[in-house]
Amino acid sequence: MYQRTVLIVEDEFLIRIVLADTLANEGFDVVEAANVLEAVAVLGQRKIDAVITDIDMPGGLSGLDLAKMISTTHRDVPVIIASGGHRLQADELPGDAVFVPKPYGLEAIAAMVGEMTERGTSRIAG
């Protein structure tokens, strides 16, 4: 059976590790990146089935920049954009990205990733 791979792009270590553990417990293969440049490197090396990214990142590139890149280079990869400091509307999202406000429920994110990697995406959650 194919194990779906999720890339988590989050600079806050504790958030990243808790989310990674939750998704791994749900049967996903999880790859972590602490910034956008690490995420781009992963996307160039592995097949990724979904991406979860925070907006605010160190290094000059944001999670929104990453989502825009994915929407042009990896159109089939669903993206969840999360933030506690920003609120985005559907028309502000690149491609088929979905915005989720923080704090979010871990089980809800895991369920959303499961649905997105099986069927398709909706544009706004929560």
Beta strands, then each sheet from edge to edge (+ up, - down):
strand 1: 5-9
strand 2: 29-33
strand 3: 50-54
strand 4: 79-83
strand 5: 98-101
sheet 1: 2+ 1+ 3+ 4+ 5+
end
